[in-house]
């Protein structure tokens, strides 16, 4: 277990170093959450006038959703990094080393989760400047950062499994788009759950994106139901573990084709 952790940490550091060498990606990671929160909050600010909203501060309502949306897209597209490593022969070279095979996948997932936590911190900071507050205090901030990491890890595992099965950028992009937008809109990310059609509310109960939105939004609103937060954190942790296991199994399947 210690060896697996050490190797995963090594891969995590390697991926972070590669990211640092690409300033444009760093700029996008830092600026994108700002634009999403600013643009969505201004575009839909009058939606709180509809019956069903418990707050008239749309920034307060939207901030947790933007955190989860950012983490979701970061995880969904993270499989592209695996395809790049496959195309460049990086994975094959690591297979000739004593590195734990699971670390080759888990390192990617950990790096994406770390990025999502940084983006979540940016969203929380911008939301604070715009007047939004986290009723749960410091614990609420920690919960939101944890939600971002778990949501990202959950979909990063799926993304890497798809990448290892398809091994083509075009297919990866098509599948990510096919999965991404429906799951995003099948949640209360942008709109109150009470305003969603009944069948969408039913489907959202099985959507990890919705789990993340509910858990993080609970910490923002007054009268936080910590039991509900704990339930959805547990569901996200279970989903992230399952998808990580699926990704490592997909990697073993990939190795059998070599």
C-alpha positions in Angstrom: 0.0 0.0 0.0 2.8 2.4 0.9 4.6 1.7 -2.4 1.4 2.3 -4.4 0.9 5.6 -2.6 4.5 6.7 -3.2 4.2 5.8 -6.9 0.9 7.6 -7.3 2.4 10.6 -5.6 5.3 10.5 -8.0 2.9 10.4 -11.0 0.9 13.2 -9.5 4.0 15.4 -9.2 5.0 14.5 -12.7 1.6 15.6 -14.1 1.6 18.8 -12.1 5.1 19.7 -13.4 3.9 19.1 -17.0 1.0 21.4 -16.3 3.2 24.1 -14.9 5.2 24.0 -18.2 2.0 25.0 -20.1 1.2 28.6 -19.0 -1.9 28.8 -21.2 -3.5 25.9 -19.3 -2.7 27.5 -16.0 -4.4 30.7 -17.2 -7.5 28.8 -18.4 -7.7 26.9 -15.1 -7.6 30.2 -13.1 -9.7 32.4 -15.4 -12.4 30.0 -16.6 -14.2 29.6 -13.2 -14.3 33.4 -12.9 -16.1 33.8 -16.2 -18.5 31.0 -15.6 -19.6 32.5 -12.2 -19.7 36.0 -13.5 -21.5 35.4 -16.7 -24.1 32.8 -15.4 -24.8 34.9 -12.3 -25.6 38.0 -14.5 -27.4 36.1 -17.2 -29.8 34.3 -14.9 -29.9 36.8 -12.0 -33.7 37.4 -12.3 -34.5 33.8 -12.2 -34.8 34.0 -8.4 -38.0 35.9 -8.9 -39.7 32.7 -9.9 -41.5 30.7 -7.1 -39.4 27.9 -5.7 -36.2 29.8 -4.9 -35.4 30.1 -1.3 -33.0 33.0 -1.8 -33.0 36.2 -3.9 -29.2 36.1 -4.1 -28.5 34.1 -7.3 -24.7 34.3 -6.8 -25.2 32.6 -3.4 -27.3 29.9 -5.1 -25.1 29.5 -8.1 -21.7 29.4 -6.5 -21.8 25.7 -5.3 -23.2 24.7 -8.7 -20.3 26.4 -10.5 -17.8 24.6 -8.2 -19.3 21.3 -9.2 -19.7 22.1 -12.8 -16.0 23.1 -13.1 -15.0 19.9 -11.3 -17.3 17.9 -13.5 -15.8 19.2 -16.8 -12.3 18.9 -15.5 -12.9 15.2 -14.7 -14.8 14.5 -17.9 -12.0 15.8 -20.1 -9.1 14.4 -18.0 -8.9 11.3 -20.2 -7.3 13.4 -22.9 -4.1 13.4 -20.9 -4.1 9.6 -20.9 -4.5 9.6 -24.7 -1.6 12.0 -25.1 0.6 9.6 -23.0 -0.5 6.7 -25.1 0.2 8.5 -28.3 3.7 9.6 -27.2 4.6 6.2 -25.9 5.0 7.4 -22.3 2.8 4.6 -20.9 4.9 2.0 -22.6 8.1 3.4 -21.2 6.7 3.4 -17.7 5.6 -0.2 -18.2 9.3 -1.1 -18.5 9.9 0.3 -15.0 9.0 -1.0 -11.6 6.2 1.6 -11.2 2.9 0.2 -9.9 0.6 -0.1 -12.8 -2.4 1.4 -10.9 -0.3 4.6 -10.2 -0.2 5.3 -13.9 -4.0 5.9 -13.8 -4.4 7.1 -10.2 -1.8 9.8 -10.7 -3.8 11.3 -13.5 -7.0 11.2 -11.4 -5.2 12.8 -8.4 -3.8 15.6 -10.5 -7.3 16.4 -11.9 -8.8 16.3 -8.4 -6.1 18.7 -7.2 -6.8 21.1 -10.1 -10.5 21.0 -9.3 -9.9 22.0 -5.7 -7.8 25.0 -6.8 -10.6 26.1 -9.2 -13.2 25.6 -6.4 -11.1 27.9 -4.1 -11.1 30.5 -6.9 -14.9 30.3 -7.3 -15.4 30.6 -3.6 -13.1 33.6 -3.4 -14.9 35.3 -6.3 -18.3 34.5 -4.9 -17.2 36.0 -1.6 -16.3 39.2 -3.4 -19.7 39.2 -5.1 -21.5 38.9 -1.8 -22.0 35.2 -1.4 -21.3 33.6 1.9 -20.8 30.0 3.1 -23.1 29.5 6.1 -21.2 26.5 7.2 -18.1 28.6 7.9 -14.6 27.1 7.5 -16.0 23.5 7.7 -18.3 24.4 4.8 -15.4 25.6 2.7 -13.6 22.4 3.4 -16.7 20.3 2.4 -17.0 22.2 -0.9 -13.4 21.7 -1.7 -13.8 18.0 -0.9 -16.9 17.8 -3.1 -15.0 19.3 -6.0 -12.2 16.7 -5.6 -14.7 13.8 -5.4 -16.8 14.9 -8.3 -13.8 15.4 -10.5 -12.3 12.0 -9.4 -15.5 10.2 -10.1 -15.7 11.4 -13.7 -12.0 11.3 -14.3 -12.1 7.6 -13.6 -14.8 7.2 -16.2 -12.9 9.4 -18.6 -9.7 7.4 -18.3 -11.6 4.1 -18.8 -13.1 5.5 -22.0 -9.7 6.7 -23.1 -8.1 3.3 -22.5 -10.8 1.6 -24.5 -11.0 4.0 -27.4 -7.4 5.4 -27.6 -8.6 8.1 -30.0 -9.1 11.8 -29.4 -12.1 12.0 -31.7 -14.0 9.2 -30.0 -13.1 10.6 -26.6 -14.4 14.0 -27.4 -17.7 12.6 -28.8 -18.3 10.4 -25.8 -17.5 13.2 -23.4 -19.9 15.5 -25.0 -22.6 12.8 -25.2 -22.2 12.2 -21.4 -21.4 15.6 -20.2 -24.2 18.0 -21.1 -27.1 15.6 -20.2 -25.7 15.0 -16.8 -25.1 18.7 -16.2 -28.7 19.6 -17.1 -30.1 16.6 -15.2 -29.1 18.4 -12.0 -30.0 21.6 -10.0 -26.7 23.2 -10.9 -28.3 26.3 -12.5 -31.9 26.1 -11.3 -33.8 25.2 -8.2 -34.8 21.5 -7.9 -38.4 22.6 -7.4 -38.6 24.1 -10.8 -37.4 20.9 -12.6 -39.9 18.5 -14.3 -40.8 15.6 -12.2 -39.0 13.0 -14.3 -35.8 15.1 -14.2 -36.0 15.4 -10.4 -36.3 11.6 -10.2 -33.3 11.1 -12.6 -31.2 13.6 -10.7 -31.3 11.4 -7.6 -28.9 9.0 -9.4 -26.6 11.6 -10.8 -23.3 12.2 -9.1 -23.3 15.8 -10.3 -26.5 16.4 -8.4 -25.0 14.7 -5.3 -22.2 17.2 -5.4 -24.5 20.2 -6.0 -26.7 19.2 -3.0 -23.8 18.5 -0.6 -22.1 21.8 -1.4 -25.2 23.9 -1.5 -26.3 22.6 1.9 -23.1 24.2 3.4 -23.9 27.6 1.8 -27.5 27.9 3.0 -28.5 28.6 6.6 -29.6 25.7 8.7 -27.2 23.2 7.1 -28.3 19.6 7.3 -24.9 18.0 8.0 -26.5 14.5 7.9 -27.5 15.1 4.3 -24.1 16.5 3.5 -22.4 13.4 5.0 -24.7 11.1 3.0 -23.9 12.7 -0.3 -20.2 12.8 0.5 -20.3 9.1 1.2 -22.1 8.5 -2.1 -19.5 10.6 -4.0 -16.6 8.8 -2.3 -18.1 5.4 -3.2 -18.7 6.5 -6.8 -15.1 7.9 -7.1 -13.7 4.6 -5.7 -15.8 2.6 -8.1 -14.8 4.6 -11.2 -11.1 4.6 -10.2 -11.3 0.8 -9.9 -13.0 0.6 -13.3 -10.2 2.8 -14.8 -7.5 0.5 -13.3 -9.3 -2.5 -14.7 -9.4 -0.9 -18.1 -5.7 -0.3 -17.9 -5.1 -4.0 -17.2 -7.3 -4.7 -20.3 -5.2 -2.3 -22.3 -2.0 -4.1 -21.2 -3.3 -7.4 -22.5 -3.5 -5.9 -26.0 0.2 -5.0 -26.1 
